[in-house]
Every structure is written in structure tokens, then in C-alpha cells.
Amino acid sequence: MTFSRATRAARLGLRRRTGRFTTFFAAIAFGLAACGAPISAHAEGTLRIADQYGVVYLLLNVVRDQQLIEKEGRKEGLDIKVEWTQLSGGAAINDALLSGAIDIAAAGVGPLLTVWDRTHGRQNVKGVASLGNLPYYLVSNQPRVRSIADFTDKDRIAVPAVSVSVQSRILQMAAAKRWGDGAYDRLDKLTQAIPHPDATAAIVAGGTEITGHFGNPPFQEQELAGNPSAHIVLSSYDVLGGPSSATVLYATEKFRESNPKTYRAFVAALSDAAKFVAAHPDDAADIYLRVTHSKTDRALLLKIIRDPRVQFTIVPLNTFPLAQFMHRVGAIRNEPKSWKDYFFDDPAIANGS
């Protein structure tokens, strides 16, 4: 099995559903934004959202399919035009946000903390809401790998983005717990940026240098079902001490302040989606398959959605331990005193953590 497509996707770091965008432009724009250069704003009533791969983005799939932003927008007196973009990896997501190519970013808590730290006191990127609490598994197809200590220099662990993704950060946190904070990045040299679908194909097929994949649902479940040697090495819930919001939404302070009605409509739409999934899990599964064009087995998908360890809620949960860790090891310079430092103040998420 070759990785030409995976390598190309990892190098580009994004896949768009509409329009074009290049990481070359994004990197330039990211540098300008980090220096405080202005980002062009647009009028109320337009919204550009970027998501990624997996069931963790189910709320956004429901929002899109049911046109919930448009419905909530009409309550605000707006005819909101929504553009959807799909990218791969927190680094590409952050580039797109700071370049002004998107308004709402969807990625892990790790990328949120990274961009919050870099824009602190300037663009002031902060979290908008959570996309739910779902366990992320580090899966290996090698029987000899029973813990992270069993990975060797011959192994490669697929992650959506090296060092930046929430999977990479949780792996670092696990390494710090095992070997001490001074060795938190001990496994970084083994990680490789590969989109979840390609990494899943590698784990299921076997016979490649990719012997581990820190993924998310449904890819991790597909691996466990598709390869009898595949097994869980690590769970994000174990590292973080319980259920936690791994994937979140975030935006710049300027967008929130310049587009209050659009912003309120978006948060209200997310809340509507969370209620929809809880009340109609079967319909939510069909929406996921329809929107993503995924070939995921429907029964497997429903099992994930109905899993008692999974909660589709917009209220962030248990994000602060990762923030504390990242500051402690120097991954972020600004020390958050609580989760409220890197999330916008909003009644809809007031009970977060």
C-alpha cells in the first residue's frame, strides 16, 4: 500500500468542498495575522465554517443538513449564507482562520489552545462551544504494542497534525505521565500527519510503517472491527481523567463582535442540533452518512452515537487539564487560570470546565 494520496493530503493539510485555498497562502496569512495585521471582515449574514473528518463533527452535519443556521438566522432578521469547507488537521484549520478564509474553526482542544496563545492580546481567538464528549483511541495493529512504551523507532503513529492536533497533545500528556514532563515529546518523532481515512486504511490493511493511529470515531471503531490484530493502546478519557470535550469550535474576537446576530444564530443552531441528536439518533446517523458520503456501516455508527460514554453537547467539559499541561511543558506561553480564559463568555456554555 502506498501513501502518495495520504502524503499529498497531509502536505496540503486541507480538502475543500467549495472553492480553493492553498496552505502557501495560509502560511503567509498566518504570519501576518500573528504579527497583528488586520484581517478583512464581512457583513452580518455570511458565515464560513470549516470542519474535519469523523462523527465528532456530527452536530455540524446536522446543522448543515437541517439548515439550522438559516432557520435561527431568520429569527434574528437575517438571511444567512453559509459556506462549508472541509480540512484535515488543526494546523490547516488555524491557518485558515487567521488568514480570514473562514469564520468558525472546528478542531481539537489542542489547536484551540495553540491559536488562543498565539493571538492572545491581538486577534483573541477563543472557543465558541464544544461538539461533544467522545473518547479518542490510540489503536495499534501490532500485538507487541500493549502500551505507548512498546512503540519503537520502526513504528509510525498517524495523527491528523503533528504536535498541534488534540491527539498529538494527548499523546504528549500520556508520555509526560509515564516518563516525566521533561520527556513529554518523546514520541513526537514517531508521529506522522495523515488524514483519518487514509490512516484507517493503513491500520486495517497492515503491512505498512503505520502501526498506530490516534484517531476518532468512526475511524477507530472501523479499525477495531476491520483488523483482528487491532486493539486499543490508549484512551483519551484515561489520560484526561474522565469524559472530556476533545473537539471544539472557535473564532476570532473581531468576528464575534462584528457579527453578533450571526454568532447568536450559529450557537442557537448548535444547541438545536444537540437536541436533535439526543431525540433522533437514527435520523442523525442517516444525516451523517448523507452529508459526509461516508461508507461507514450504519449499525456501527448508531452504536457510537448511542454509546453511554458519548454525549453530544455544546458545553465544554474537562478541557482545563490539557491547558494546564500545555502551559507546564511550554507548549503555550500564556497561562490560563480557568477554561473561561480561552472560551467566550456565553450563557449557552456557562457550565463548562
N, C-alpha and C positions, 0 to 999 in steps of 0.2 A: 504494500500500500504506500503510495507516495503522498507528500504533503504540499504539493505545489499550490493547490487551491487554499489550503489552510494557511500556508506561509504568505500567500498573496493577501488573503483576508486579514491576517494578523498585521502585515506590514501596512496595509491601508487603514486598518482599525475601524472600518465602518462599511455599512451597506445601506444605501438609501432606498426608500420606496418611491420617493418623488424627487426630481431634480438631481443636481450633482454637487459634491463637496469633496475637497481633497485635504488630506492631512498636511500637505505642504502649506496650503493657505492657512489651515487651522493653526499650525505651529507658529507661523508668523503672527497671526492674530492673537494667539495665546500670549506671546511675548509682549505685544503691545498692550494687551489688557492687564497683564501682570504689572506693567510699569505705570498703570493708571490712565492709559489712553482711553478716550471716550468710545463707547460702543453705541452705534446708532439705535435709536428707539423707534417703535412704531406705534400707531394709534390704537386705542382701545378697539377690541373686536377681532383681532387676529391673534392666533396662538400657534406656536410651533413646538411640537413635543418630540423628544427622542426617547425611544425605549430600546430594549435589547431582546435577548432570546430567553424563553422559558416561562413556566407557569407563574413565576414570581411577578410577572407583568400582567397577570390576568385582569386585575382591576382596570388597567388601561385598555385591555382588549374589550372589556365590557363597555367602558366609557365610549370607545370608538364605535363599536357595533350598534349600540343603542342611542348614539348621538346625544349623550347626556350633557356634554358641554354646551351644545347648541340649545338644548332644552332649558338648561339653567341660565344660559345667556339671555334667552328671551324674557326671563323673569327680571333680568337686570336692564331690559330695554335694548339689548344688543343682538345683532345678527353675527355671531362669532364664526369666523372662518378658521378651521383647524387644519394644520398640515402635520402629517405624521412621518417620522423618519426612524429608521432602524440602524443602530450602530453596534459595534462589538467592542466592549472594554471601556473601563472608566476613564482612561486617558483620552480616548477619542471623544467621549461624552463631554469631558471638561473642556477640551479644545473647542468643541462646537459651541458650548455655552458661552465661553469667554470671547469667542470671536463674534458673537451676535448672530450666529447661524440658527440657533434655537432659543426658545424662551424657558422651557421646562426640561430639565435633565432627569433621567431615570437611571440610577446606578446604585452601587453598594454604599454602605456607610463609610467605607474606606475612602473612595473617591470624593464623597461629600466632605469629609474632614480635611482631605488634602486641599481641595479648592477653597474651602472656608478659611483655612490657614493662610493660603497664598493671597487671598483677596481681602483679608481682614483689614478694616480701616480704609478700604478703597471701594471695590465693587460690592463687597459684603455679601457674598453668596451664602445662602442659608437654606436649610431644609424646609420643605413645604409640608410634607406628610410622609407617612410610611405606606408601603404597598403590601404590608402584612408580615407575619412571623412564619417563616418556613425554615426548617433545618437544611443546611448545606452539607453534603458529604464529600469527603476526600475518598475516592474509590480507586482501588488498585486491582489489576488483573494478574498480579504476581502472588502466588500463595506464600512466598517467603516474606512478603511485606505485611507485617501484622501491626506495626506502629510506625510513626514517622522516623524513628531511629533506624529502621530497616532499609530505607532508601539509600542507594549508593550513587557514586558518580556516573554509573552506567544508566541510571534511571532519569526520566524526564517527567515532570508533573505539569500537566496542562492547566492553565488558568486563563481567564479572559483578558487580563492585562497584568504584566509582571510588576510586582511591588505596589501597584496602585489599587488593583481590584480588592473588593472585600475578601475574596477568597485568599489572595496573597497576604493580606493583613492578618487574617485569622490563622493562616499557616505560620506566620511570623510570631504571633501571640502564643501558639502552641509550642513553637521552638523555644521561646523565651521561658515558658513554664517548665520545659524539660531540661534545657541546658543553661538557663540564666539569661538575663536581659542582654548581656554582652554578646550572646550568640543568637540573637533574635533573627538575624538574616542568614543563618547557617544554610538553610535550604533554598535560598533565592537562586543560587547558581543552577539548581535543578529545574526551575520553573521555566515554562515556555508559553508565550501568548498564542493561544489557538481558540477560535470560536467554539462554543459548546457543541454544536452539531458535529464538527469535524473531530473534536476530542472524543466524543461519544463513539463515533465510528471506529476510532483507533483502539479504544478500550474493548469494544465488543469484538473486533476482528483479531486483536492481538498481533504479535509478530512485528511490532514497531518499537522505536525507542520510547514512545509514550506509554509508560507503565502506571501512571497515576493521573487522575483528573479530579480537580476540586471544582465541582460544577454546581448545578442547582436543579430543581425539578423542572421538567420530567426527565432530563438527560441522565441524572444519576440513577433513577429508577429503571430507565431503559438499559443502562449498563449492567445493573444487578440482575435484570431479567434476561439479558441477551448473551451473557458470558458466564458459564458456571464457575469460572475461577474469580470472577469479580466479587469484591467484598468491601465493606466499609472499614476504612482505617481510622477515620476521624469524623466527628460531627461538630458543626459549629456550635450547637447547643451545649455540648460538653465543654468546649473551650471558653464560651462566654458565660457559663454557669446557669443556663436555662434558656427558655424561649427568647428570641430576640428578633428585631427587625433587621434583616440583612440588606434589603433593598429599599431605597427611599427616592423621593423626588425633591429637587431643589432648583433654585432660581436666584437671579441677582436681586439685590435690594431695589435697584432702579426699575426693573420690570414690575415688581410688586407695587411700588409706589406710583408708577406712571399708569398702571392698568388695574386699578382697584376692582372694577366691576368684572373684568375678565378673570382676574385672580380669584375672586369670590365664586364665580361661576365654576371655575375649574375645581376648587376644593369641594364645593357642593356636589359636583358631578362624581368626584371620587367617593364621597360618602354615600351617594345613591348607588354606586357600583358595589360597594362593600355590602350594602343591604341586599342588593340583588343576588350576589353570590351566595350569601347565607340562606336566602329564601329559595333560590332556584339553582342548586348545584348542577343539575343535569343540563339545564339551559346554558349555564356558564361554561360547562365543558364543551358544548356544541359551539358556543361563540369562540372559544379558544381555537378550536380546530378550523373554524371558518375564517377567522381573521388572520391566523398565522399560516394557514395552509399546511399545518403540521400533519404528519402521518402517525402521530402518537396514538397508541391503542386507547380507545375511549374508556374502556374499563380501568386501565391503568391511570388514566387522567382523573377519573372520578374517585379512584382510591386516594389519590394525592389531595384532591380538593376536600374530601371528607375526612382526611386524616385528623384525629384529635390534636395532634401536635402542630397543626397548621391553622392559623387564624388570619383571615383576610380582613384586616383593619387598617385604617389610615392613621391610627395613633402610634407613634414610635415607641418601641419597647426595648429596654436593656441595651441601648446604644452607647451609654457612657463608659462602660468598661473598656471598650475598644478605643474610645477617645483618650482615656487616661493612659492606656498602654502606648498609643502612638506618640503622645507627648513625652512619656517617660523615656522612650528609646530615641527620641529626637526626630521622629518622622514628621512631626508638626512642631512649630516653634511656639505658637500661642497656646497657652494652657486654658482649656475650657473649665469653668468652675462647675458647670452642670450642662445637661443636654440642651437647655434653653439658650445657651450661648450660640449654638450652631443650628438652631431651628427658629423660624419666625414665630412670633407670638401670635397664636391664633386659637380662638376658643375651641375649634374642632379637634385640636390635638393637645389640649391643655393638660391632660392626664398622662402625658408621655413620660419617658425615662431614658 
